[in-house]
């Protein structure tokens, strides 16, 4: 009976160690936390904004409101599915928790063309930059709506802002150059 108990204990501890190893490996590779599931999915109608417009999407997309664009207020934008992650913000030089939507999810919701090669991001002040398709296929590029749990005003880089996982990106300078605060427009090309 002692040998059976000893074998059972060894087996139990081996299984426990294996579970801990697997859980540790899974959590290390996790790039973002899902904060709320999407209530607007690809193929759904996107409601006309009820509040101030915080983002406009145009270009090679399969759905639109008037004038070949889709406009989002903050509530509708966050219904695409809210995610969050912590980054070492290179401008603030501190760790910040951003939440918002993944650019890749937004592109699915607006039915971006499968021939798309980039998106062109434009800020309120006219700053613009192309973001190649490979970037948002490789990284969880976020259109942030909140910083450390608070909505961002225009004075604090909002109301929307493109965020990269700067501390994990292959090229910090490239990621910084593709980051746009006071984001106003996404054009799918």
Backbone as JSON Lines, residues from 0, in Angstrom:
{"i":0,"aa":"X","n":[0.81,-1.2,0.0],"ca":[0.0,0.0,0.0],"c":[0.86,1.26,0.0]}
{"i":1,"aa":"X","n":[1.98,1.24,0.67],"ca":[2.87,2.39,0.68],"c":[3.43,2.67,-0.71]}
{"i":2,"aa":"X","n":[3.77,1.62,-1.46],"ca":[4.32,1.84,-2.81],"c":[3.26,2.41,-3.74]}
{"i":3,"aa":"X","n":[1.98,1.98,-3.59],"ca":[0.89,2.52,-4.41],"c":[0.68,3.99,-4.06]}
{"i":4,"aa":"X","n":[0.69,4.31,-2.79],"ca":[0.51,5.7,-2.37],"c":[1.66,6.56,-2.88]}
{"i":5,"aa":"X","n":[2.87,6.04,-2.82],"ca":[4.04,6.77,-3.29],"c":[3.96,7.02,-4.79]}
{"i":6,"aa":"X","n":[3.54,6.0,-5.54],"ca":[3.4,6.15,-7.01],"c":[2.3,7.15,-7.33]}
{"i":7,"aa":"X","n":[1.19,7.1,-6.61],"ca":[0.07,8.02,-6.83],"c":[0.52,9.45,-6.56]}
{"i":8,"aa":"X","n":[1.26,9.66,-5.47],"ca":[1.75,11.0,-5.15],"c":[2.7,11.51,-6.23]}
{"i":9,"aa":"X","n":[3.61,10.66,-6.67],"ca":[4.55,11.07,-7.72],"c":[3.8,11.44,-8.99]}
{"i":10,"aa":"X","n":[2.8,10.63,-9.35],"ca":[2.01,10.9,-10.54],"c":[1.27,12.22,-10.39]}
{"i":11,"aa":"X","n":[0.65,12.44,-9.22],"ca":[-0.08,13.68,-8.96],"c":[0.84,14.89,-9.09]}
{"i":12,"aa":"X","n":[2.04,14.82,-8.5],"ca":[2.96,15.95,-8.57],"c":[3.49,16.17,-9.98]}
{"i":13,"aa":"X","n":[3.69,15.11,-10.73],"ca":[4.13,15.26,-12.13],"c":[3.05,15.96,-12.95]}
{"i":14,"aa":"X","n":[1.8,15.58,-12.75],"ca":[0.69,16.21,-13.47],"c":[0.58,17.68,-13.06]}
{"i":15,"aa":"X","n":[0.71,17.96,-11.77],"ca":[0.64,19.32,-11.29],"c":[1.75,20.19,-11.88]}
{"i":16,"aa":"X","n":[2.95,19.68,-11.94],"ca":[4.08,20.41,-12.53],"c":[3.84,20.66,-14.01]}
{"i":17,"aa":"X","n":[3.34,19.66,-14.71],"ca":[3.04,19.8,-16.14],"c":[1.99,20.88,-16.36]}
{"i":18,"aa":"X","n":[0.95,20.92,-15.54],"ca":[-0.09,21.94,-15.65],"c":[0.5,23.32,-15.42]}
{"i":19,"aa":"X","n":[1.34,23.46,-14.41],"ca":[1.97,24.76,-14.14],"c":[2.87,25.21,-15.28]}
{"i":20,"aa":"X","n":[3.6,24.3,-15.88],"ca":[4.47,24.64,-17.01],"c":[3.63,25.1,-18.2]}
{"i":21,"aa":"X","n":[2.58,24.38,-18.52],"ca":[1.72,24.74,-19.65],"c":[1.07,26.1,-19.41]}
{"i":22,"aa":"X","n":[0.53,26.33,-18.2],"ca":[-0.09,27.62,-17.9],"c":[0.9,28.76,-18.0]}
{"i":23,"aa":"X","n":[2.1,28.53,-17.53],"ca":[3.13,29.57,-17.59],"c":[3.49,29.89,-19.04]}
{"i":24,"aa":"X","n":[3.64,28.88,-19.86],"ca":[3.99,29.09,-21.27],"c":[2.88,29.82,-22.0]}
{"i":25,"aa":"X","n":[1.62,29.49,-21.7],"ca":[0.5,30.15,-22.38],"c":[0.4,31.61,-21.97]}
{"i":26,"aa":"X","n":[0.59,31.93,-20.71],"ca":[0.44,33.32,-20.29],"c":[1.59,34.19,-20.76]}
{"i":27,"aa":"X","n":[2.8,33.61,-20.95],"ca":[3.93,34.4,-21.43],"c":[3.71,34.87,-22.86]}
{"i":28,"aa":"X","n":[3.07,34.07,-23.71],"ca":[2.89,34.43,-25.1],"c":[1.67,35.3,-25.35]}
{"i":29,"aa":"X","n":[0.87,35.52,-24.33],"ca":[-0.35,36.31,-24.5],"c":[0.01,37.76,-24.75]}
{"i":30,"aa":"X","n":[-0.53,38.33,-25.81],"ca":[-0.17,39.68,-26.2],"c":[-1.14,40.73,-25.71]}
{"i":31,"aa":"X","n":[-2.38,40.35,-25.41],"ca":[-3.38,41.31,-24.96],"c":[-4.45,40.58,-24.17]}
{"i":32,"aa":"X","n":[-5.2,41.35,-23.4],"ca":[-6.33,40.82,-22.65],"c":[-7.61,41.23,-23.35]}
{"i":33,"aa":"X","n":[-8.55,40.32,-23.46],"ca":[-9.87,40.65,-23.99],"c":[-10.68,41.25,-22.85]}
{"i":34,"aa":"X","n":[-11.11,42.48,-23.01],"ca":[-11.86,43.18,-21.97],"c":[-13.37,43.06,-22.17]}
{"i":35,"aa":"X","n":[-13.8,43.03,-23.44],"ca":[-15.21,42.78,-23.74],"c":[-15.29,42.18,-25.14]}
{"i":36,"aa":"X","n":[-16.16,41.21,-25.27],"ca":[-16.35,40.55,-26.55],"c":[-17.03,41.5,-27.54]}
{"i":37,"aa":"X","n":[-16.79,41.26,-28.81],"ca":[-17.38,42.08,-29.86],"c":[-18.9,41.88,-29.9]}
{"i":38,"aa":"X","n":[-19.62,42.99,-29.98],"ca":[-21.06,42.9,-30.21],"c":[-21.4,43.37,-31.62]}
{"i":39,"aa":"X","n":[-20.4,43.89,-32.32],"ca":[-20.51,44.17,-33.76],"c":[-19.49,43.26,-34.43]}
{"i":40,"aa":"X","n":[-19.98,42.43,-35.31],"ca":[-19.13,41.44,-35.96],"c":[-19.15,41.66,-37.48]}
{"i":41,"aa":"X","n":[-18.18,41.06,-38.18],"ca":[-18.19,41.18,-39.64],"c":[-19.55,40.78,-40.22]}
{"i":42,"aa":"X","n":[-20.07,41.59,-41.11],"ca":[-21.36,41.34,-41.73],"c":[-22.51,42.06,-41.05]}
{"i":43,"aa":"X","n":[-22.29,42.55,-39.81],"ca":[-23.34,43.3,-39.11],"c":[-23.42,44.73,-39.66]}
{"i":44,"aa":"X","n":[-24.61,45.3,-39.54],"ca":[-24.76,46.73,-39.84],"c":[-24.08,47.52,-38.74]}
{"i":45,"aa":"X","n":[-23.43,48.6,-39.12],"ca":[-22.79,49.46,-38.14],"c":[-23.71,50.65,-37.91]}
{"i":46,"aa":"X","n":[-24.13,50.87,-36.66],"ca":[-25.06,51.96,-36.39],"c":[-24.48,53.32,-36.77]}
{"i":47,"aa":"X","n":[-25.35,54.21,-37.19],"ca":[-24.97,55.6,-37.44],"c":[-24.6,56.22,-36.09]}
{"i":48,"aa":"X","n":[-23.54,57.02,-36.04],"ca":[-23.1,57.57,-34.75],"c":[-24.2,58.36,-34.04]}
{"i":49,"aa":"X","n":[-24.31,58.11,-32.73],"ca":[-25.25,58.85,-31.89],"c":[-24.52,59.95,-31.13]}
{"i":50,"aa":"X","n":[-23.2,59.81,-31.02],"ca":[-22.38,60.79,-30.31],"c":[-21.35,61.39,-31.26]}
{"i":51,"aa":"X","n":[-20.41,62.13,-30.71],"ca":[-19.36,62.72,-31.56],"c":[-18.58,61.65,-32.31]}
{"i":52,"aa":"X","n":[-18.26,61.94,-33.56],"ca":[-17.48,61.0,-34.39],"c":[-16.03,61.03,-33.93]}
{"i":53,"aa":"X","n":[-15.49,59.83,-33.6],"ca":[-14.1,59.74,-33.15],"c":[-13.2,59.07,-34.18]}
{"i":54,"aa":"X","n":[-13.79,58.41,-35.18],"ca":[-12.99,57.75,-36.21],"c":[-13.82,57.56,-37.46]}
{"i":55,"aa":"X","n":[-13.2,57.84,-38.61],"ca":[-13.82,57.61,-39.91],"c":[-12.96,56.6,-40.66]}
{"i":56,"aa":"X","n":[-13.62,55.66,-41.32],"ca":[-12.93,54.66,-42.14],"c":[-13.46,54.77,-43.56]}
{"i":57,"aa":"X","n":[-12.54,54.81,-44.52],"ca":[-12.94,54.89,-45.93],"c":[-11.93,54.09,-46.75]}
{"i":58,"aa":"X","n":[-12.2,54.05,-48.05],"ca":[-11.28,53.37,-48.95],"c":[-11.87,52.07,-49.46]}
{"i":59,"aa":"X","n":[-11.04,51.08,-49.55],"ca":[-11.4,49.8,-50.15],"c":[-12.1,48.92,-49.11]}
{"i":60,"aa":"X","n":[-13.34,49.33,-48.76],"ca":[-14.14,48.61,-47.78],"c":[-15.46,48.19,-48.4]}
{"i":61,"aa":"X","n":[-16.09,47.18,-47.81],"ca":[-17.31,46.63,-48.38],"c":[-18.58,47.18,-47.8]}
{"i":62,"aa":"X","n":[-18.5,48.0,-46.77],"ca":[-19.71,48.61,-46.2],"c":[-19.44,50.09,-45.99]}
{"i":63,"aa":"X","n":[-20.51,50.88,-45.99],"ca":[-20.33,52.3,-45.73],"c":[-21.66,52.93,-45.35]}
{"i":64,"aa":"X","n":[-21.54,54.07,-44.72],"ca":[-22.71,54.92,-44.5],"c":[-22.73,55.88,-45.7]}
{"i":65,"aa":"X","n":[-23.12,57.09,-45.51],"ca":[-23.14,58.07,-46.61],"c":[-21.72,58.39,-47.06]}
{"i":66,"aa":"X","n":[-21.58,58.82,-48.27],"ca":[-20.3,59.3,-48.83],"c":[-19.18,58.26,-48.8]}
{"i":67,"aa":"X","n":[-19.53,56.98,-48.89],"ca":[-18.51,55.92,-48.99],"c":[-17.61,55.8,-47.77]}
{"i":68,"aa":"X","n":[-18.09,56.18,-46.6],"ca":[-17.31,56.09,-45.37],"c":[-18.13,55.42,-44.28]}
{"i":69,"aa":"X","n":[-17.43,54.96,-43.25],"ca":[-18.08,54.5,-42.03],"c":[-17.56,55.38,-40.9]}
{"i":70,"aa":"X","n":[-18.5,55.96,-40.16],"ca":[-18.12,56.83,-39.04],"c":[-18.48,56.13,-37.73]}
{"i":71,"aa":"X","n":[-17.6,56.29,-36.74],"ca":[-17.79,55.66,-35.44],"c":[-17.81,56.7,-34.34]}
{"i":72,"aa":"X","n":[-18.76,56.56,-33.42],"ca":[-18.65,57.26,-32.15],"c":[-17.93,56.3,-31.2]}
{"i":73,"aa":"X","n":[-17.57,56.75,-30.03],"ca":[-16.74,55.94,-29.12],"c":[-17.44,54.65,-28.7]}
{"i":74,"aa":"X","n":[-18.75,54.73,-28.42],"ca":[-19.48,53.53,-27.98],"c":[-19.54,52.48,-29.07]}
{"i":75,"aa":"X","n":[-19.82,52.9,-30.29],"ca":[-19.89,51.95,-31.4],"c":[-18.51,51.37,-31.7]}
{"i":76,"aa":"X","n":[-17.48,52.2,-31.68],"ca":[-16.12,51.72,-31.93],"c":[-15.74,50.64,-30.93]}
{"i":77,"aa":"X","n":[-16.01,50.86,-29.67],"ca":[-15.63,49.87,-28.65],"c":[-16.46,48.6,-28.73]}
{"i":78,"aa":"X","n":[-17.58,48.62,-29.43],"ca":[-18.38,47.4,-29.62],"c":[-17.72,46.43,-30.6]}
{"i":79,"aa":"X","n":[-16.66,46.87,-31.27],"ca":[-15.9,45.98,-32.16],"c":[-15.15,44.93,-31.33]}
{"i":80,"aa":"X","n":[-15.02,45.15,-30.03],"ca":[-14.36,44.22,-29.12],"c":[-13.2,44.89,-28.43]}
{"i":81,"aa":"X","n":[-13.35,45.14,-27.15],"ca":[-12.36,45.89,-26.39],"c":[-11.25,44.97,-25.88]}
{"i":82,"aa":"X","n":[-10.01,45.38,-26.15],"ca":[-8.83,44.66,-25.66],"c":[-7.94,45.63,-24.91]}
{"i":83,"aa":"X","n":[-6.98,45.1,-24.18],"ca":[-6.05,45.96,-23.47],"c":[-4.69,45.31,-23.34]}
{"i":84,"aa":"X","n":[-3.66,46.14,-23.29],"ca":[-2.34,45.65,-22.95],"c":[-1.48,46.78,-22.41]}
{"i":85,"aa":"X","n":[-0.46,46.36,-21.72],"ca":[0.45,47.29,-21.08],"c":[1.68,47.45,-21.95]}
{"i":86,"aa":"X","n":[2.14,48.68,-22.12],"ca":[3.36,48.93,-22.9],"c":[4.21,49.97,-22.18]}
{"i":87,"aa":"X","n":[5.47,49.93,-22.52],"ca":[6.38,50.98,-22.09],"c":[6.26,52.07,-23.15]}
{"i":88,"aa":"X","n":[5.49,53.11,-22.85],"ca":[5.23,54.17,-23.82],"c":[6.51,54.97,-24.05]}
{"i":89,"aa":"X","n":[7.02,54.99,-25.3],"ca":[8.29,55.66,-25.56],"c":[8.23,57.18,-25.42]}
{"i":90,"aa":"X","n":[7.04,57.78,-25.51],"ca":[6.94,59.23,-25.36],"c":[6.79,59.62,-23.89]}
{"i":91,"aa":"X","n":[5.98,58.86,-23.17],"ca":[5.76,59.16,-21.76],"c":[6.87,58.59,-20.88]}
{"i":92,"aa":"X","n":[7.63,57.65,-21.43],"ca":[8.71,56.95,-20.72],"c":[8.21,56.35,-19.41]}
{"i":93,"aa":"X","n":[7.07,55.7,-19.52],"ca":[6.5,54.97,-18.38],"c":[5.59,53.88,-18.91]}
{"i":94,"aa":"X","n":[5.26,52.95,-18.04],"ca":[4.36,51.87,-18.41],"c":[2.93,52.39,-18.37]}
{"i":95,"aa":"X","n":[2.2,52.14,-19.47],"ca":[0.82,52.6,-19.6],"c":[-0.03,51.41,-20.03]}
{"i":96,"aa":"X","n":[-1.22,51.31,-19.48],"ca":[-2.19,50.31,-19.92],"c":[-3.17,50.98,-20.87]}
{"i":97,"aa":"X","n":[-3.12,50.57,-22.12],"ca":[-4.03,51.1,-23.13],"c":[-5.14,50.08,-23.37]}
{"i":98,"aa":"X","n":[-6.33,50.56,-23.67],"ca":[-7.41,49.7,-24.11],"c":[-8.07,50.33,-25.31]}
{"i":99,"aa":"X","n":[-8.61,49.48,-26.16],"ca":[-9.24,49.92,-27.39],"c":[-9.57,48.7,-28.22]}
{"i":100,"aa":"X","n":[-9.54,48.86,-29.53],"ca":[-9.87,47.75,-30.43],"c":[-8.65,47.42,-31.27]}
{"i":101,"aa":"X","n":[-8.58,46.18,-31.71],"ca":[-7.5,45.8,-32.63],"c":[-7.82,46.32,-34.02]}
{"i":102,"aa":"X","n":[-6.82,46.9,-34.66],"ca":[-6.98,47.39,-36.03],"c":[-7.45,46.26,-36.94]}
{"i":103,"aa":"X","n":[-6.9,45.07,-36.74],"ca":[-7.29,43.93,-37.58],"c":[-8.77,43.59,-37.43]}
{"i":104,"aa":"X","n":[-9.33,43.73,-36.21],"ca":[-10.76,43.47,-36.01],"c":[-11.62,44.54,-36.7]}
{"i":105,"aa":"X","n":[-11.19,45.8,-36.61],"ca":[-11.92,46.87,-37.28],"c":[-11.98,46.61,-38.79]}
{"i":106,"aa":"X","n":[-10.87,46.19,-39.36],"ca":[-10.82,45.95,-40.8],"c":[-11.76,44.82,-41.21]}
{"i":107,"aa":"X","n":[-11.91,43.84,-40.37],"ca":[-12.87,42.75,-40.66],"c":[-14.3,43.28,-40.61]}
{"i":108,"aa":"X","n":[-14.6,44.12,-39.62],"ca":[-15.96,44.64,-39.45],"c":[-16.36,45.53,-40.63]}
{"i":109,"aa":"X","n":[-15.43,46.31,-41.18],"ca":[-15.78,47.17,-42.31],"c":[-15.6,46.44,-43.64]}
{"i":110,"aa":"X","n":[-15.29,45.16,-43.56],"ca":[-15.14,44.31,-44.75],"c":[-14.07,44.87,-45.7]}
{"i":111,"aa":"X","n":[-12.88,45.1,-45.14],"ca":[-11.76,45.56,-45.95],"c":[-11.45,44.53,-47.03]}
{"i":112,"aa":"X","n":[-11.08,45.0,-48.19],"ca":[-10.79,44.15,-49.33],"c":[-9.65,43.18,-49.02]}
{"i":113,"aa":"X","n":[-9.76,41.98,-49.57],"ca":[-8.67,41.03,-49.38],"c":[-7.46,41.37,-50.25]}
{"i":114,"aa":"X","n":[-7.56,42.41,-51.06],"ca":[-6.4,42.88,-51.83],"c":[-5.7,44.05,-51.13]}
{"i":115,"aa":"X","n":[-6.16,44.4,-49.94],"ca":[-5.58,45.5,-49.17],"c":[-4.09,45.23,-48.92]}
{"i":116,"aa":"X","n":[-3.28,46.28,-49.03],"ca":[-1.85,46.15,-48.75],"c":[-1.41,47.02,-47.58]}
{"i":117,"aa":"X","n":[-2.24,48.04,-47.25],"ca":[-1.9,48.92,-46.14],"c":[-3.12,49.72,-45.73]}
{"i":118,"aa":"X","n":[-3.0,50.35,-44.57],"ca":[-3.96,51.38,-44.19],"c":[-3.17,52.66,-44.05]}
{"i":119,"aa":"X","n":[-3.83,53.75,-44.33],"ca":[-3.22,55.06,-44.24],"c":[-3.9,55.75,-43.05]}
{"i":120,"aa":"X","n":[-3.13,56.04,-42.02],"ca":[-3.66,56.64,-40.8],"c":[-3.41,58.14,-40.83]}
{"i":121,"aa":"X","n":[-4.46,58.92,-40.53],"ca":[-4.38,60.38,-40.59],"c":[-4.82,60.97,-39.25]}
{"i":122,"aa":"X","n":[-4.01,61.9,-38.74],"ca":[-4.3,62.58,-37.47],"c":[-5.05,63.87,-37.71]}
{"i":123,"aa":"X","n":[-5.61,64.42,-36.64],"ca":[-6.34,65.69,-36.72],"c":[-5.48,66.83,-37.27]}
{"i":124,"aa":"X","n":[-4.17,66.8,-36.99],"ca":[-3.28,67.88,-37.46],"c":[-2.73,67.63,-38.86]}
{"i":125,"aa":"X","n":[-3.2,66.56,-39.53],"ca":[-2.75,66.26,-40.88],"c":[-1.6,65.28,-40.97]}
{"i":126,"aa":"X","n":[-0.94,64.95,-39.84],"ca":[0.12,63.94,-39.88],"c":[-0.48,62.65,-40.42]}
{"i":127,"aa":"X","n":[0.21,62.01,-41.33],"ca":[-0.31,60.77,-41.91],"c":[0.84,59.8,-42.15]}
{"i":128,"aa":"X","n":[0.51,58.53,-42.1],"ca":[1.52,57.5,-42.27],"c":[0.85,56.21,-42.76]}
{"i":129,"aa":"X","n":[1.5,55.52,-43.71],"ca":[0.98,54.21,-44.1],"c":[1.4,53.16,-43.07]}
{"i":130,"aa":"X","n":[0.52,52.21,-42.82],"ca":[0.84,51.07,-41.96],"c":[0.65,49.83,-42.82]}
{"i":131,"aa":"X","n":[1.77,49.16,-43.18],"ca":[1.67,47.98,-44.04],"c":[0.87,46.85,-43.39]}
{"i":132,"aa":"X","n":[0.2,46.08,-44.21],"ca":[-0.6,44.95,-43.78],"c":[0.18,44.03,-42.85]}
{"i":133,"aa":"X","n":[1.44,43.79,-43.14],"ca":[2.26,42.89,-42.34],"c":[2.32,43.31,-40.88]}
{"i":134,"aa":"X","n":[2.28,44.61,-40.62],"ca":[2.36,45.1,-39.24],"c":[1.18,44.62,-38.4]}
{"i":135,"aa":"X","n":[-0.04,44.75,-38.92],"ca":[-1.18,44.34,-38.09],"c":[-1.5,42.86,-38.23]}
{"i":136,"aa":"X","n":[-0.77,42.16,-39.11],"ca":[-0.84,40.7,-39.11],"c":[0.14,40.15,-38.06]}
{"i":137,"aa":"X","n":[1.28,40.83,-37.87],"ca":[2.31,40.36,-36.93],"c":[2.12,40.83,-35.5]}
{"i":138,"aa":"X","n":[1.49,41.98,-35.31],"ca":[1.41,42.61,-34.0],"c":[-0.03,42.98,-33.65]}
{"i":139,"aa":"X","n":[-0.36,43.03,-32.37],"ca":[-1.7,43.48,-31.98],"c":[-1.77,45.01,-32.0]}
{"i":140,"aa":"X","n":[-1.81,45.58,-33.19],"ca":[-1.88,47.03,-33.34],"c":[-3.26,47.48,-32.87]}
{"i":141,"aa":"X","n":[-3.26,48.4,-31.94],"ca":[-4.49,48.83,-31.3],"c":[-4.88,50.25,-31.7]}
{"i":142,"aa":"X","n":[-6.18,50.46,-31.85],"ca":[-6.72,51.81,-31.9],"c":[-7.22,52.05,-30.48]}
{"i":143,"aa":"X","n":[-6.39,52.72,-29.7],"ca":[-6.7,52.93,-28.29],"c":[-7.75,54.01,-28.12]}
{"i":144,"aa":"X","n":[-8.63,53.77,-27.15],"ca":[-9.63,54.76,-26.77],"c":[-9.44,55.2,-25.32]}
{"i":145,"aa":"X","n":[-8.68,54.39,-24.57],"ca":[-8.46,54.69,-23.15],"c":[-7.0,54.49,-22.78]}
{"i":146,"aa":"X","n":[-6.56,55.28,-21.83],"ca":[-5.21,55.19,-21.28],"c":[-5.34,55.09,-19.76]}
{"i":147,"aa":"X","n":[-4.8,54.01,-19.21],"ca":[-4.89,53.76,-17.76],"c":[-6.32,53.89,-17.24]}
{"i":148,"aa":"X","n":[-7.28,53.39,-18.03],"ca":[-8.67,53.33,-17.6],"c":[-9.49,54.58,-17.83]}
{"i":149,"aa":"X","n":[-8.9,55.61,-18.44],"ca":[-9.63,56.86,-18.69],"c":[-9.65,57.16,-20.19]}
{"i":150,"aa":"X","n":[-10.79,57.7,-20.64],"ca":[-10.85,58.11,-22.04],"c":[-9.87,59.24,-22.27]}
{"i":151,"aa":"X","n":[-9.3,59.27,-23.48],"ca":[-8.26,60.25,-23.81],"c":[-8.89,61.46,-24.5]}
{"i":152,"aa":"X","n":[-8.6,62.63,-23.98],"ca":[-9.06,63.87,-24.61],"c":[-8.11,64.21,-25.76]}
{"i":153,"aa":"X","n":[-8.47,65.17,-26.56],"ca":[-7.59,65.62,-27.65],"c":[-6.25,66.09,-27.07]}
{"i":154,"aa":"X","n":[-6.3,66.76,-25.94],"ca":[-5.07,67.25,-25.31],"c":[-4.18,66.12,-24.8]}
{"i":155,"aa":"X","n":[-4.77,64.94,-24.6],"ca":[-4.02,63.77,-24.13],"c":[-3.94,62.69,-25.2]}
{"i":156,"aa":"X","n":[-3.74,63.12,-26.45],"ca":[-3.49,62.22,-27.59],"c":[-4.72,61.5,-28.11]}
{"i":157,"aa":"X","n":[-5.92,61.81,-27.64],"ca":[-7.12,61.12,-28.05],"c":[-7.9,61.89,-29.1]}
{"i":158,"aa":"X","n":[-9.11,61.53,-29.34],"ca":[-9.85,60.49,-28.63],"c":[-9.48,59.08,-29.03]}
{"i":159,"aa":"X","n":[-8.76,58.92,-30.16],"ca":[-8.24,57.61,-30.52],"c":[-6.77,57.75,-30.9]}
{"i":160,"aa":"X","n":[-6.06,56.66,-30.74],"ca":[-4.61,56.68,-30.95],"c":[-4.13,55.3,-31.36]}
{"i":161,"aa":"X","n":[-3.21,55.23,-32.31],"ca":[-2.64,53.95,-32.71],"c":[-1.5,53.59,-31.76]}
{"i":162,"aa":"X","n":[-1.59,52.4,-31.2],"ca":[-0.6,51.9,-30.24],"c":[-0.04,50.58,-30.75]}
{"i":163,"aa":"X","n":[1.27,50.45,-30.65],"ca":[1.98,49.21,-30.93],"c":[2.5,48.65,-29.62]}
{"i":164,"aa":"X","n":[2.77,47.36,-29.57],"ca":[3.45,46.81,-28.39],"c":[4.94,47.18,-28.5]}
{"i":165,"aa":"X","n":[5.26,48.43,-28.21],"ca":[6.59,48.99,-28.47],"c":[7.71,48.15,-27.89]}
{"i":166,"aa":"X","n":[7.51,47.66,-26.67],"ca":[8.58,46.93,-26.0],"c":[8.8,45.53,-26.57]}
{"i":167,"aa":"X","n":[7.95,45.08,-27.49],"ca":[8.14,43.77,-28.12],"c":[8.38,43.88,-29.63]}
{"i":168,"aa":"X","n":[8.15,45.04,-30.21],"ca":[8.26,45.21,-31.66],"c":[9.71,45.04,-32.11]}
{"i":169,"aa":"X","n":[9.89,44.51,-33.31],"ca":[11.23,44.28,-33.86],"c":[12.01,45.57,-34.06]}
{"i":170,"aa":"X","n":[11.3,46.67,-34.36],"ca":[11.96,47.92,-34.68],"c":[11.2,49.07,-34.01]}
{"i":171,"aa":"X","n":[11.71,49.52,-32.87],"ca":[11.02,50.55,-32.09],"c":[10.83,51.83,-32.89]}
{"i":172,"aa":"X","n":[11.84,52.25,-33.63],"ca":[11.73,53.49,-34.41],"c":[10.61,53.37,-35.44]}
{"i":173,"aa":"X","n":[10.54,52.24,-36.13],"ca":[9.49,52.03,-37.12],"c":[8.1,52.05,-36.46]}
{"i":174,"aa":"X","n":[7.97,51.38,-35.32],"ca":[6.69,51.35,-34.61],"c":[6.29,52.76,-34.16]}
{"i":175,"aa":"X","n":[7.26,53.52,-33.66],"ca":[6.97,54.89,-33.22],"c":[6.5,55.74,-34.4]}
{"i":176,"aa":"X","n":[7.15,55.58,-35.56],"ca":[6.79,56.38,-36.74],"c":[5.39,56.05,-37.26]}
{"i":177,"aa":"X","n":[4.93,54.83,-37.03],"ca":[3.59,54.43,-37.49],"c":[2.52,54.72,-36.45]}
{"i":178,"aa":"X","n":[2.9,55.18,-35.29],"ca":[1.93,55.51,-34.24],"c":[1.34,56.88,-34.53]}
{"i":179,"aa":"X","n":[0.05,56.98,-34.42],"ca":[-0.63,58.24,-34.7],"c":[-1.53,58.54,-33.52]}
{"i":180,"aa":"X","n":[-1.33,59.71,-32.92],"ca":[-2.28,60.13,-31.89],"c":[-3.21,61.16,-32.49]}
{"i":181,"aa":"X","n":[-4.29,61.42,-31.81],"ca":[-5.38,62.25,-32.36],"c":[-5.82,61.68,-33.72]}
{"i":182,"aa":"X","n":[-5.93,60.36,-33.78],"ca":[-6.3,59.67,-35.01],"c":[-7.7,60.1,-35.42]}
{"i":183,"aa":"X","n":[-7.83,60.45,-36.69],"ca":[-9.11,60.92,-37.22],"c":[-9.65,60.0,-38.31]}
{"i":184,"aa":"X","n":[-8.76,59.45,-39.13],"ca":[-9.16,58.74,-40.33],"c":[-8.27,57.54,-40.59]}
{"i":185,"aa":"X","n":[-8.9,56.45,-41.0],"ca":[-8.2,55.27,-41.52],"c":[-8.67,55.09,-42.95]}
{"i":186,"aa":"X","n":[-7.73,55.09,-43.89],"ca":[-8.06,54.82,-45.28],"c":[-7.47,53.46,-45.66]}
{"i":187,"aa":"X","n":[-8.33,52.56,-46.11],"ca":[-7.91,51.22,-46.5],"c":[-7.46,51.26,-47.95]}
{"i":188,"aa":"X","n":[-6.22,50.83,-48.19],"ca":[-5.66,50.86,-49.56],"c":[-5.26,49.47,-50.0]}
